[in-house]
Amino acid sequence: MKTKSKWLVFILLFSFILASINVQAADDRLGTIVDGSLLTEDTVVEGFSRQSELIERGTYLSNGNGRLSNNGNRSVNVYGSTSGNRTCDQIKVTLYLQRLVGNSWVTVYTLGPKTATNSYFVSNSKNYTVTGGYYYRVKGSHTAIKGTTTESTSSYTDGLWIK
């Protein structure tokens, strides 16, 4: 009889502990695509400029990418870069940290533009504290300038759930 009551106390205590844990899971849109971004619970998402855009545009611009990393504790790292096929007068990257509100991506922080001169590569990175309970993504704007020629493209990461 004593063994049964010990197990009952253990089960009740364990149930109370489980009930007190606050776990915030991604909302019911997990796995869907909103404006080209897959909504995920990954810890890192990365996006690249579309190759078809670059073929149409590019003598100087090679590619652009953006990355969003979940650092934990509602801290994220935003990173992006632009690469050229050859040295450009200017090469630029601007990064937009966006939050999904309803069905629209809203920019909450803008990083840049960061410009490198007489170069074929530029990158930028920064940590931000964000509000939990939302999906976030990074939109990148990538530009290469040589003389009077300007080539540009965009990149988008998937959506990353932040608790």
DSSP file (Angstrom, degrees, kcal/mol; ACC not computed):
  #  RESIDUE AA STRUCTURE BP1 BP2  ACC     N-H-->O    O-->H-N    N-H-->O    O-->H-N    TCO  KAPPA ALPHA  PHI   PSI    X-CA   Y-CA   Z-CA
    1    1 A M     >        0   0    0      0, 0.0     4,-1.9     0, 0.0     5,-0.2   0.000 360.0 360.0 360.0 -40.7    0.0    0.0    0.0
    2    2 A K  H  >  +     0   0    0      1,-0.2     4,-2.0     2,-0.2     5,-0.2   0.874 360.0  53.8 -63.0 -36.3    2.9    2.4    0.8
    3    3 A T  H  > S+     0   0    0      1,-0.2     4,-2.1     2,-0.2    -1,-0.2   0.898 106.9  51.2 -64.8 -41.2    4.4    1.8   -2.6
    4    4 A K  H  > S+     0   0    0      1,-0.2     4,-2.2     2,-0.2    -1,-0.2   0.910 110.6  47.8 -63.6 -42.3    1.2    2.7   -4.4
    5    5 A S  H  X S+     0   0    0     -4,-1.9     4,-2.3     2,-0.2    -1,-0.2   0.847 109.7  53.2 -70.5 -31.8    0.9    6.0   -2.5
    6    6 A K  H  X S+     0   0    0     -4,-2.0     4,-2.5     2,-0.2    -1,-0.2   0.914 111.1  46.8 -64.6 -42.2    4.5    6.8   -3.2
    7    7 A W  H  X S+     0   0    0     -4,-2.1     4,-2.8     2,-0.2    -2,-0.2   0.887 110.9  52.1 -66.0 -38.5    3.9    6.3   -6.9
    8    8 A L  H  X S+     0   0    0     -4,-2.2     4,-2.3     2,-0.2    -2,-0.2   0.920 111.0  46.8 -63.9 -43.2    0.7    8.3   -6.7
    9    9 A V  H  X S+     0   0    0     -4,-2.3     4,-2.7     2,-0.2     5,-0.2   0.923 113.1  50.2 -62.9 -44.1    2.6   11.2   -5.1
   10   10 A F  H  X S+     0   0    0     -4,-2.5     4,-2.7     1,-0.2    -2,-0.2   0.927 111.3  47.7 -59.8 -46.5    5.4   10.9   -7.7
   11   11 A I  H  X S+     0   0    0     -4,-2.8     4,-2.3     2,-0.2    -1,-0.2   0.901 112.7  49.0 -64.2 -41.3    2.9   10.9  -10.6
   12   12 A L  H  X S+     0   0    0     -4,-2.3     4,-2.2     2,-0.2    -2,-0.2   0.928 112.8  47.1 -64.3 -45.1    1.0   14.0   -9.1
   13   13 A L  H  X S+     0   0    0     -4,-2.7     4,-2.2     1,-0.2    -2,-0.2   0.926 112.5  49.6 -61.6 -44.5    4.3   15.9   -8.6
   14   14 A F  H  X S+     0   0    0     -4,-2.7     4,-2.4    -5,-0.2    -1,-0.2   0.891 109.9  51.6 -61.9 -40.0    5.5   15.0  -12.1
   15   15 A S  H  X S+     0   0    0     -4,-2.3     4,-2.3     2,-0.2    -1,-0.2   0.899 109.2  49.9 -63.9 -41.5    2.1   16.2  -13.6
   16   16 A F  H  X S+     0   0    0     -4,-2.2     4,-1.3     2,-0.2    -2,-0.2   0.893 110.7  50.2 -64.3 -39.3    2.4   19.5  -11.7
   17   17 A I  H  X S+     0   0    0     -4,-2.2     4,-0.8     1,-0.2     3,-0.4   0.937 111.7  47.3 -64.6 -46.7    5.9   20.0  -13.0
   18   18 A L  H >< S+     0   0    0     -4,-2.4     3,-0.7     1,-0.2    -2,-0.2   0.893 110.3  52.8 -61.8 -39.5    4.9   19.3  -16.6
   19   19 A A  H 3< S+     0   0    0     -4,-2.3    -1,-0.2     1,-0.2    -2,-0.2   0.787 106.6  53.6 -68.0 -26.2    1.9   21.6  -16.3
   20   20 A S  H 3< S+     0   0    0     -4,-1.3     2,-0.4    -3,-0.4    -1,-0.2   0.620  83.6 101.0 -86.2 -11.7    4.1   24.5  -15.1
   21   21 A I    <<  -     0   0    0     -4,-0.8     2,-0.9    -3,-0.7    -4,-0.0  -0.603  65.7-146.7 -75.6 127.8    6.5   24.3  -18.1
   22   22 A N        +     0   0    0     -2,-0.4     2,-0.5     2,-0.0    -2,-0.1  -0.834  22.4 175.7-100.5 103.4    5.7   27.0  -20.6
   23   23 A V        -     0   0    0     -2,-0.9     2,-0.8     2,-0.0    -2,-0.0  -0.931  14.6-160.7-110.1 125.6    6.5   25.7  -24.1
   24   24 A Q        -     0   0    0     -2,-0.5     2,-0.1   139,-0.0   109,-0.1  -0.880  13.3-168.3-109.1 104.7    5.6   28.0  -27.0
   25   25 A A        -     0   0    0     -2,-0.8    -2,-0.0     1,-0.2    16,-0.0  -0.453  34.5 -84.2 -86.7 161.8    5.5   26.0  -30.2
   26   26 A A        -     0   0    0     -2,-0.1    -1,-0.2     1,-0.1    15,-0.1  -0.242  55.9 -99.8 -59.5 153.8    5.3   27.5  -33.7
   27   27 A D    >   -     0   0    0      1,-0.1     3,-1.8    -3,-0.1    -1,-0.1  -0.032  43.5 -84.5 -71.9-178.5    1.8   28.4  -34.8
   28   28 A D  T 3  S+     0   0    0      1,-0.3    -1,-0.1     3,-0.0    -2,-0.1   0.471 119.6  73.0 -71.1   0.1   -0.4   26.3  -37.0
   29   29 A R  T >   +     0   0    0      2,-0.1     3,-2.6     3,-0.1    10,-0.3   0.465  64.1 133.9 -90.9  -1.2    1.3   27.8  -40.2
   30   30 A L  T <  S+     0   0    0     -3,-1.8    10,-0.2     1,-0.3     3,-0.1  -0.229  73.3  20.6 -49.4 129.1    4.5   25.8  -39.6
   31   31 A G  T 3  S+     0   0    0      8,-2.7    -1,-0.3     1,-0.4     2,-0.2   0.362 100.0 114.1  90.4  -5.0    5.5   24.3  -42.9
   32   32 A T    <   -     0   0    0     -3,-2.6     7,-2.9     7,-0.1     2,-0.5  -0.515  65.5-120.2 -93.0 167.8    3.5   26.6  -45.1
   33   33 A I  E     -A   38   0A   0      5,-0.2     2,-0.5    -2,-0.2     5,-0.2  -0.934  23.9-174.0-112.3 127.0    5.0   29.2  -47.5
   34   34 A V  E >  S-A   37   0A   0      3,-2.5     3,-1.7    -2,-0.5    70,-0.0  -0.975  75.2 -22.7-122.3 116.8    4.3   32.9  -47.1
   35   35 A D  T 3  S-     0   0    0     -2,-0.5    -1,-0.1     1,-0.3     3,-0.1   0.880 130.0 -46.2  50.2  45.1    5.5   35.2  -49.9
   36   36 A G  T 3  S+     0   0    0      1,-0.2     2,-0.5   120,-0.0    -1,-0.3   0.391 115.5 111.8  85.8  -2.6    8.1   32.7  -51.0
   37   37 A S  E <   -A   34   0A   0     -3,-1.7    -3,-2.5   121,-0.1     2,-0.3  -0.919  61.6-138.1-111.4 123.3    9.4   31.9  -47.5
   38   38 A L  E     -A   33   0A   0     -2,-0.5   121,-2.2    -5,-0.2     2,-0.6  -0.612  23.7-126.4 -73.8 130.9    8.9   28.4  -45.9
   39   39 A L  E     +b  159   0B   0     -7,-2.9    -8,-2.7    -2,-0.3     2,-0.2  -0.722  43.6 166.3 -85.5 120.7    7.9   28.8  -42.2
   40   40 A T  E     -b  160   0B   0    119,-2.8   121,-1.9    -2,-0.6     5,-0.0  -0.759  49.1-139.2-130.2 169.5   10.3   26.6  -40.1
   41   41 A E        +     0   0    0     -2,-0.2   119,-0.1   119,-0.2    -2,-0.0   0.038  61.8 133.1-111.6  19.5   11.5   25.9  -36.6
   42   42 A D        -     0   0    0    117,-0.3   119,-0.1     1,-0.1     3,-0.1  -0.080  61.2-132.0 -62.2 169.7   15.1   25.6  -37.8
   43   43 A T  S    S+     0   0    0      1,-0.3    27,-3.2    26,-0.1     2,-0.4   0.664  91.4  28.6 -96.7 -20.8   17.9   27.3  -35.9
   44   44 A V  E     -C   69   0B   0     25,-0.2     2,-0.4     2,-0.0    -1,-0.3  -0.997  64.0-176.7-140.5 134.1   19.5   28.7  -39.1
   45   45 A V  E     -C   68   0B   0     23,-2.4    23,-2.6    -2,-0.4     2,-0.4  -0.982   6.6-171.5-128.0 144.7   17.9   29.7  -42.4
   46   46 A E  E     -C   67   0B   0     -2,-0.4     2,-0.4    21,-0.2    21,-0.2  -0.984   3.5-168.4-137.3 146.0   19.7   30.9  -45.5
   47   47 A G  E     -C   66   0B   0     19,-2.7    19,-2.4    -2,-0.4     2,-0.3  -0.987   3.6-160.4-136.4 146.4   18.6   32.4  -48.8
   48   48 A F  E     -C   65   0B   0     -2,-0.4   108,-0.4   108,-0.3    17,-0.2  -0.873  32.1 -95.6-123.1 154.3   20.4   33.1  -52.1
   49   49 A S        -     0   0    0     15,-2.5     2,-0.3    -2,-0.3   106,-0.2  -0.359  53.1 -97.6 -62.6 149.3   19.6   35.3  -55.0
   50   50 A R    >>  -     0   0    0    104,-0.6     4,-1.4     1,-0.1     3,-0.7  -0.559  23.9-141.1 -75.1 129.4   17.9   33.4  -57.8
   51   51 A Q  H 3> S+     0   0    0     -2,-0.3     4,-2.2     1,-0.2     5,-0.2   0.833  99.2  61.4 -60.5 -34.3   20.3   32.3  -60.5
   52   52 A S  H 3> S+     0   0    0      1,-0.2     4,-1.6     2,-0.2    -1,-0.2   0.880 102.5  52.0 -63.6 -35.8   17.9   33.1  -63.3
   53   53 A E  H <> S+     0   0    0     -3,-0.7     4,-1.6     1,-0.2    -1,-0.2   0.910 110.0  49.0 -63.2 -40.9   17.8   36.8  -62.2
   54   54 A L  H  X S+     0   0    0     -4,-1.4     4,-3.5     1,-0.2    -2,-0.2   0.872 106.2  54.8 -70.0 -36.3   21.6   36.9  -62.4
   55   55 A I  H  < S+     0   0    0     -4,-2.2    -1,-0.2     1,-0.2    -2,-0.2   0.906 111.7  46.0 -62.5 -39.5   21.9   35.3  -65.8
   56   56 A E  H  < S+     0   0    0     -4,-1.6    -1,-0.2    -5,-0.2    -2,-0.2   0.839 128.2  24.9 -69.2 -32.7   19.5   38.0  -67.1
   57   57 A R  H  < S+     0   0    0     -4,-1.6     2,-0.7    -5,-0.1     3,-0.2   0.817  95.3 103.9-100.0 -34.5   21.4   40.9  -65.4
   58   58 A G     <  +     0   0    0     -4,-3.5    -1,-0.1    -5,-0.2    -4,-0.0  -0.587   2.9 124.4-108.0 112.5   24.9   40.1  -64.7
   59   59 A T  S    S+     0   0    0     -2,-0.7    -1,-0.2    27,-0.0    26,-0.0   0.719 105.7  18.7 -93.8 -36.8   28.3   41.0  -66.0
   60   60 A Y  S    S+     0   0    0     -3,-0.2    25,-3.2    84,-0.1    26,-0.7   0.788 109.4  78.1-105.0 -36.7   29.5   42.2  -62.6
   61   61 A L  E     + D   0  84B   0     23,-0.3    23,-0.3     1,-0.2     3,-0.1  -0.659  46.5 173.5 -83.8 124.9   27.1   40.8  -60.0
   62   62 A S  E     -     0   0B   0     21,-2.6     2,-0.3    -2,-0.5    22,-0.2   0.907  56.0 -43.6 -93.2 -60.4   27.7   37.2  -59.1
   63   63 A N  E     - D   0  83B   0     20,-1.6    20,-3.1    90,-0.0    -1,-0.3  -0.987  40.7-144.1-163.9 168.8   25.4   36.4  -56.2
   64   64 A G  E     - D   0  82B   0     -2,-0.3   -15,-2.5    18,-0.2     2,-0.3  -0.984  17.2-176.8-138.3 149.4   23.9   37.6  -52.9
   65   65 A N  E     -CD  48  81B   0     16,-2.3    16,-2.0    -2,-0.3     2,-0.3  -0.982  10.3-162.1-145.2 159.1   22.9   35.7  -49.8
   66   66 A G  E     -CD  47  80B   0    -19,-2.4   -19,-2.7    -2,-0.3     2,-0.3  -0.969   7.3-167.8-136.0 152.5   21.3   36.3  -46.4
   67   67 A R  E     -CD  46  79B   0     12,-3.2    12,-2.4    -2,-0.3     2,-0.4  -0.999   6.8-163.9-143.4 141.4   21.3   34.2  -43.3
   68   68 A L  E     -CD  45  78B   0    -23,-2.6   -23,-2.4    -2,-0.3     2,-0.4  -0.995  11.6-170.7-126.4 126.4   19.3   34.3  -40.1
   69   69 A S  E     -CD  44  77B   0      8,-2.2     8,-2.3    -2,-0.4     2,-0.8  -0.951  21.8-133.8-120.8 136.6   20.5   32.4  -37.0
   70   70 A N  E     - D   0  76B   0    -27,-3.2     6,-0.2    -2,-0.4     3,-0.1  -0.798  20.5-178.0 -86.9 111.3   18.6   31.9  -33.7
   71   71 A N  E     -     0   0B   0      4,-2.7     5,-0.2    -2,-0.8    -1,-0.1   0.547  44.5-113.8 -84.5  -8.0   21.1   32.6  -30.9
   72   72 A G  E >  S+ D   0  75B   0      3,-0.7     3,-1.4   -29,-0.1    -1,-0.2  -0.107  93.1  64.8  90.9 163.7   18.6   31.7  -28.2
   73   73 A N  T 3  S-     0   0    0      1,-0.3     3,-0.1    -3,-0.1    59,-0.0   0.834 132.0 -61.5  52.8  37.3   17.0   34.0  -25.6
   74   74 A R  T 3  S+     0   0    0      1,-0.2    56,-2.7    55,-0.1     2,-0.4   0.784 105.6 130.4  60.4  31.2   15.2   36.0  -28.4
   75   75 A S  E <   -DE  72 129B   0     -3,-1.4    -4,-2.7    54,-0.2    -3,-0.7  -0.950  34.0-176.0-112.4 134.3   18.5   37.0  -29.9
   76   76 A V  E     -DE  70 128B   0     52,-2.8    52,-2.6    -2,-0.4     2,-0.5  -0.925  19.5-137.5-127.2 154.2   19.1   36.6  -33.7
   77   77 A N  E     -DE  69 127B   0     -8,-2.3    -8,-2.2    -2,-0.3     2,-0.5  -0.957  14.0-158.9-111.6 129.1   22.1   37.1  -35.9
   78   78 A V  E     +DE  68 126B   0     48,-2.9    48,-2.1    -2,-0.5     2,-0.3  -0.916  19.1 169.3-105.5 128.4   21.5   38.7  -39.3
   79   79 A Y  E     +DE  67 125B   0    -12,-2.4   -12,-3.2    -2,-0.5     2,-0.3  -0.991   3.2 158.3-139.0 146.2   24.2   38.1  -41.9
   80   80 A G  E     -DE  66 124B   0     44,-2.0    44,-2.2    -2,-0.3     2,-0.3  -0.981  11.8-169.8-161.8 159.2   24.4   38.8  -45.6
   81   81 A S  E     -DE  65 123B   0    -16,-2.0   -16,-2.3    -2,-0.3     2,-0.4  -0.980  12.9-147.6-148.7 159.5   26.9   39.3  -48.4
   82   82 A T  E     -DE  64 122B   0     40,-2.5    40,-1.8    -2,-0.3     2,-0.4  -0.998  16.3-164.5-128.7 134.4   27.2   40.3  -52.1
   83   83 A S  E     -DE  63 121B   0    -20,-3.1   -21,-2.6    -2,-0.4   -20,-1.6  -0.946   3.8-153.4-121.1 140.7   29.8   38.8  -54.5
   84   84 A G  E     -D   61   0B   0     36,-3.4   -23,-0.3    -2,-0.4   -24,-0.1  -0.722  23.0-130.3-105.8 160.4   30.9   40.2  -57.8
   85   85 A N  E    S-     0   0B   0    -25,-3.2     2,-0.3    -2,-0.3   -24,-0.1   0.723  94.3  -2.6 -75.7 -23.3   32.3   38.3  -60.8
   86   86 A R  E    S-     0   0B   0    -26,-0.7    -1,-0.1    33,-0.1    33,-0.1  -0.922 104.4 -54.1-155.9 173.9   35.1   40.9  -60.9
   87   87 A T  E     -     0   0B   0     -2,-0.3     2,-0.3    31,-0.1    33,-0.2  -0.355  56.2-163.4 -61.7 132.5   36.2   44.1  -59.2
   88   88 A C  E     - E   0 119B   0     31,-3.0    31,-1.2     1,-0.1    30,-0.4  -0.791  31.4-123.1-114.8 157.4   33.5   46.7  -59.1
   89   89 A D  E    S+     0   0B   0     56,-1.5    29,-1.6     1,-0.3     2,-0.3   0.924 102.6   3.2 -61.9 -43.3   33.6   50.4  -58.4
   90   90 A Q  E     -FE 145 117B   0     55,-1.9    55,-3.1    27,-0.2     2,-0.4  -0.997  63.3-172.5-142.6 142.2   31.1   49.7  -55.6
   91   91 A I  E     -FE 144 116B   0     25,-2.2    25,-2.5    -2,-0.3     2,-0.3  -0.996  19.1-171.2-134.8 132.4   29.5   46.6  -54.2
   92   92 A K  E     -FE 143 115B   0     51,-3.0    51,-1.8    -2,-0.4     2,-0.3  -0.863  18.9-170.5-130.1 153.1   26.7   46.8  -51.7
   93   93 A V  E     -FE 142 114B   0     21,-1.8    21,-2.6    -2,-0.3     2,-0.4  -0.981   5.0-178.3-140.1 132.6   24.6   44.8  -49.3
   94   94 A T  E     -F  141   0B   0     47,-2.1    47,-2.9    -2,-0.3     2,-0.4  -0.999  12.2-158.9-126.9 133.5   21.5   45.9  -47.4
   95   95 A L  E     -FE 140 111B   0     16,-2.8    16,-3.3    -2,-0.4     2,-0.5  -0.931   5.0-163.2-119.8 136.7   19.7   43.5  -45.0
   96   96 A Y  E     -FE 139 110B   0     43,-2.9    43,-2.5    -2,-0.4     2,-0.6  -0.966  10.1-150.6-120.4 115.1   16.2   43.8  -43.8
   97   97 A L  E     -FE 138 109B   0     12,-2.3    11,-3.1    -2,-0.5    12,-1.4  -0.774  26.3-167.8 -82.8 120.1   15.1   41.8  -40.7
   98   98 A Q  E     -FE 137 107B   0     39,-3.2    39,-2.3    -2,-0.6     2,-0.4  -0.879  15.1-153.9-118.3 144.3   11.4   41.1  -41.3
   99   99 A R  E     -FE 136 106B   0      7,-2.8     7,-2.9    -2,-0.4     2,-0.7  -0.915  24.1-120.3-113.1 139.9    8.7   39.8  -39.0
  100  100 A L  E     + E   0 105B   0     35,-2.5     2,-0.5    -2,-0.4    35,-0.4  -0.714  32.7 178.1 -82.3 116.2    5.6   38.0  -40.2
  101  101 A V  E >   - E   0 104B   0      3,-3.0     3,-2.0    -2,-0.7     2,-0.5  -0.969  67.6 -41.9-120.2 113.0    2.5   39.9  -39.1
  102  102 A G  T 3  S-     0   0    0     -2,-0.5    -2,-0.0     1,-0.2     0, 0.0  -0.586 124.2 -30.7  65.4-118.0   -0.7   38.3  -40.3
  103  103 A N  T 3  S+     0   0    0     -2,-0.5     2,-0.4    -3,-0.0    -1,-0.2   0.084 122.5  89.5-116.2  21.8    0.3   37.3  -43.9
  104  104 A S  E <  S-E  101   0B   0     -3,-2.0    -3,-3.0   -70,-0.0     2,-0.6  -0.948  70.7-131.7-123.8 141.0    2.7   40.2  -44.5
  105  105 A W  E     -E  100   0B   0     -2,-0.4     2,-0.5    -5,-0.2    -5,-0.2  -0.807  27.5-165.7 -88.0 122.0    6.4   40.5  -43.9
  106  106 A V  E     -E   99   0B   0     -7,-2.9    -7,-2.8    -2,-0.6     2,-0.3  -0.931  20.5-122.5-113.8 128.6    7.1   43.8  -42.0
  107  107 A T  E     +E   98   0B   0     -2,-0.5    -9,-0.3    -9,-0.2     3,-0.1  -0.548  32.8 170.3 -72.8 126.5   10.6   45.2  -41.7
  108  108 A V  E     +     0   0B   0    -11,-3.1     2,-0.3     1,-0.4   -10,-0.2   0.679  68.1  17.7-107.4 -27.1   11.6   45.7  -38.1
  109  109 A Y  E     -E   97   0B   0    -12,-1.4   -12,-2.3     2,-0.0     2,-0.4  -0.996  61.0-156.0-143.4 145.0   15.4   46.5  -38.6
  110  110 A T  E     -E   96   0B   0     -2,-0.3     2,-0.6   -14,-0.2   -14,-0.2  -0.991   7.3-163.2-121.0 129.3   17.5   47.6  -41.5
  111  111 A L  E     -E   95   0B   0    -16,-3.3   -16,-2.8    -2,-0.4     3,-0.2  -0.947  41.7 -63.2-114.1 113.6   21.2   46.9  -41.6
  112  112 A G  E     -     0   0B   0     -2,-0.6   -18,-0.2     1,-0.3     2,-0.2  -0.611  17.5-121.8 106.2-168.0   23.2   48.9  -44.1
  113  113 A P  E     -     0   0B   0      0, 0.0     2,-0.5     0, 0.0    -1,-0.3   0.278  47.2-170.8 -75.1 146.1   23.7   49.6  -46.8
  114  114 A K  E     -E   93   0B   0    -21,-2.6   -21,-1.8    -3,-0.2     2,-0.4  -0.951   6.9-164.2-107.0 130.9   27.3   48.6  -46.4
  115  115 A T  E     -E   92   0B   0     -2,-0.5     2,-0.4   -23,-0.2   -23,-0.2  -0.943  13.7-165.9-122.6 134.8   29.5   49.5  -49.4
  116  116 A A  E     -E   91   0B   0    -25,-2.5   -25,-2.2    -2,-0.4     3,-0.4  -0.961  16.9-145.5-113.0 137.9   32.9   48.3  -50.4
  117  117 A T  E    S+E   90   0B   0     -2,-0.4   -27,-0.2     1,-0.2   -28,-0.2  -0.806  75.7   5.0-105.8 147.2   34.8   50.3  -53.1
  118  118 A N  E    S+     0   0B   0    -29,-1.6     2,-0.3   -30,-0.4    -1,-0.2   0.926 109.3 109.7  48.1  52.8   37.1   48.8  -55.7
  119  119 A S  E     -E   88   0B   0    -31,-1.2   -31,-3.0    -3,-0.4    -1,-0.2  -0.882  66.7-143.6-145.1 170.6   36.2   45.3  -54.5
  120  120 A Y  E    S+     0   0B   0     -2,-0.3   -36,-3.4   -33,-0.2     2,-0.3   0.230  83.5  48.8-122.2   9.6   34.2   42.2  -55.5
  121  121 A F  E     +E   83   0B   0    -38,-0.2     2,-0.3   -33,-0.1   -38,-0.2  -0.993  50.4 168.2-152.5 141.6   32.9   41.3  -52.1
  122  122 A V  E     +E   82   0B   0    -40,-1.8   -40,-2.5    -2,-0.3     2,-0.3  -0.982   7.7 178.1-148.0 145.7   31.1   42.9  -49.1
  123  123 A S  E     -E   81   0B   0     -2,-0.3     2,-0.3   -42,-0.2   -42,-0.2  -0.961   6.2-169.3-143.2 162.5   29.4   41.4  -46.1
  124  124 A N  E     +E   80   0B   0    -44,-2.2   -44,-2.0    -2,-0.3     2,-0.3  -0.987   5.5 178.7-151.0 152.8   27.6   42.7  -43.0
  125  125 A S  E     +E   79   0B   0     -2,-0.3     2,-0.3   -46,-0.2   -46,-0.2  -0.989   4.6 165.1-157.2 145.5   26.3   41.1  -39.7
  126  126 A K  E     -E   78   0B   0    -48,-2.1   -48,-2.9    -2,-0.3     2,-0.3  -0.959  29.4-125.5-161.9 146.8   24.6   42.2  -36.5
  127  127 A N  E     -E   77   0B   0     -2,-0.3     2,-0.3   -50,-0.2   -50,-0.2  -0.750  28.8-173.4 -91.6 142.5   22.8   40.7  -33.6
  128  128 A Y  E     -E   76   0B   0    -52,-2.6   -52,-2.8    -2,-0.3     2,-0.5  -0.974  23.5-131.8-132.8 148.4   19.3   41.9  -32.7
  129  129 A T  E     -E   75   0B   0     -2,-0.3     2,-0.3   -54,-0.2   -54,-0.2  -0.885  35.9-174.4 -95.6 130.7   16.9   41.2  -29.8
  130  130 A V        -     0   0    0    -56,-2.7     2,-0.4    -2,-0.5    -2,-0.0  -0.756  29.7 -95.7-124.3 167.4   13.5   40.4  -31.1
  131  131 A T        -     0   0    0     -2,-0.3     3,-0.3     1,-0.1    31,-0.1  -0.694  43.5-125.6 -82.8 131.9   10.0   39.8  -29.7
  132  132 A G  S    S+     0   0    0     -2,-0.4    31,-0.3    31,-0.2     3,-0.1  -0.265  83.5  55.0 -74.4 164.3    9.1   36.1  -29.3
  133  133 A G  S    S+     0   0    0     29,-3.0     2,-0.3     1,-0.3    -1,-0.2   0.673  90.7  94.1  88.2  19.2    6.1   34.4  -30.8
  134  134 A Y  E    S- G   0 162B   0     28,-1.1    28,-2.7    -3,-0.3     2,-0.4  -0.932  71.9-117.0-137.7 159.7    6.8   35.4  -34.4
  135  135 A Y  E     - G   0 161B   0    -35,-0.4   -35,-2.5    -2,-0.3     2,-0.3  -0.782  33.8-167.3 -89.8 143.5    8.4   34.1  -37.6
  136  136 A Y  E     +FG  99 160B   0     24,-2.0    24,-3.3    -2,-0.4     2,-0.3  -0.942   9.7 175.8-128.9 152.9   11.4   36.2  -38.9
  137  137 A R  E     -F   98   0B   0    -39,-2.3   -39,-3.2    -2,-0.3     2,-0.5  -0.946  25.7-122.3-145.3 167.5   13.3   36.3  -42.1
  138  138 A V  E     -F   97   0B   0     20,-0.3    19,-1.9    -2,-0.3     2,-0.5  -0.970  16.4-163.4-116.2 127.7   16.1   38.3  -43.8
  139  139 A K  E     -FH  96 156B   0    -43,-2.5   -43,-2.9    -2,-0.5     2,-0.4  -0.928  13.6-157.9-102.9 131.7   15.6   40.0  -47.1
  140  140 A G  E     -FH  95 155B   0     15,-2.9    15,-2.0    -2,-0.5     2,-0.5  -0.909  10.9-158.9-113.5 140.3   18.8   41.0  -48.8
  141  141 A S  E     -FH  94 154B   0    -47,-2.9   -47,-2.1    -2,-0.4     2,-0.4  -0.982  16.8-170.3-115.0 124.1   19.4   43.7  -51.4
  142  142 A H  E     +FH  93 153B   0     11,-2.8    11,-2.1    -2,-0.5     2,-0.4  -0.955   6.8 176.2-125.2 128.5   22.6   43.2  -53.4
  143  143 A T  E     -FH  92 152B   0    -51,-1.8   -51,-3.0    -2,-0.4     2,-0.4  -0.990  14.6-170.2-138.2 139.7   24.1   45.7  -55.9
  144  144 A A  E     -FH  91 151B   0      7,-2.8     7,-2.8    -2,-0.4     2,-0.4  -0.998  11.1-168.2-125.8 133.7   27.2   45.9  -58.0
  145  145 A I  E     +FH  90 150B   0    -55,-3.1   -55,-1.9    -2,-0.4   -56,-1.5  -0.985  12.7 169.0-126.6 128.8   28.2   49.1  -59.8
  146  146 A K  E >   - H   0 149B   0      3,-2.5     3,-2.4    -2,-0.4     2,-0.2  -0.937  67.8 -48.9-138.2 113.0   30.9   49.5  -62.5
  147  147 A G  T 3  S-     0   0    0     -2,-0.4   -59,-0.0     1,-0.3     0, 0.0  -0.445 123.7 -20.2  61.6-125.5   31.0   52.7  -64.3
  148  148 A T  T 3  S+     0   0    0     -2,-0.2     2,-0.5    -3,-0.1    -1,-0.3   0.368 116.9 101.5 -95.2   4.5   27.5   53.5  -65.5
  149  149 A T  E <   -H  146   0B   0     -3,-2.4    -3,-2.5     2,-0.0     2,-0.5  -0.793  47.9-176.5 -95.1 126.9   26.3   49.9  -65.1
  150  150 A T  E     -H  145   0B   0     -2,-0.5     2,-0.4    -5,-0.2    -5,-0.2  -0.990   0.5-177.2-121.8 126.4   24.3   48.9  -62.0
  151  151 A E  E     +H  144   0B   0     -7,-2.8    -7,-2.8    -2,-0.5     2,-0.3  -0.971   9.7 171.4-121.8 138.1   23.2   45.3  -61.5
  152  152 A S  E     +H  143   0B   0     -2,-0.4     2,-0.3    -9,-0.2    -9,-0.2  -0.976  10.6 169.9-146.3 158.5   21.1   44.3  -58.5
  153  153 A T  E     -H  142   0B   0    -11,-2.1   -11,-2.8    -2,-0.3     2,-0.3  -0.936  22.2-127.2-155.0 172.1   19.2   41.3  -57.1
  154  154 A S  E     -H  141   0B   0     -2,-0.3  -104,-0.6   -13,-0.2     2,-0.3  -0.896  11.8-160.4-126.4 157.0   17.4   40.2  -53.9
  155  155 A S  E     -H  140   0B   0    -15,-2.0   -15,-2.9    -2,-0.3     2,-0.4  -0.962   4.2-166.0-132.6 153.7   17.6   37.3  -51.6
  156  156 A Y  E     -H  139   0B   0   -108,-0.4  -108,-0.3    -2,-0.3   -17,-0.2  -0.998   8.5-148.3-140.1 134.3   15.1   35.9  -49.1
  157  157 A T        -     0   0    0    -19,-1.9  -110,-0.1    -2,-0.4   -90,-0.1  -0.465  33.2 -96.8 -87.5 170.6   15.6   33.4  -46.3
  158  158 A D        -     0   0    0   -112,-0.2     2,-0.3  -121,-0.2   -20,-0.3  -0.311  53.0 -85.4 -72.1 171.0   12.9   31.1  -45.0
  159  159 A G  E     -b   39   0B   0   -121,-2.2  -119,-2.8   -22,-0.1     2,-0.5  -0.670  40.4-154.7 -85.1 136.2   10.9   32.1  -42.0
  160  160 A L  E     -bG  40 136B   0    -24,-3.3   -24,-2.0    -2,-0.3     2,-0.4  -0.951  12.1-133.0-116.4 122.4   12.4   31.2  -38.6
  161  161 A W  E     - G   0 135B   0   -121,-1.9     2,-0.5    -2,-0.5   -26,-0.2  -0.594  18.0-163.8 -77.0 128.4   10.2   30.8  -35.5
  162  162 A I  E       G   0 134B   0    -28,-2.7   -29,-3.0    -2,-0.4   -28,-1.1  -0.968 360.0 360.0-113.4 122.9   11.4   32.6  -32.4
  163  163 A K              0   0    0     -2,-0.5   -31,-0.2   -31,-0.3    -1,-0.1   0.471 360.0 360.0 -69.3 360.0    9.9   31.5  -29.1
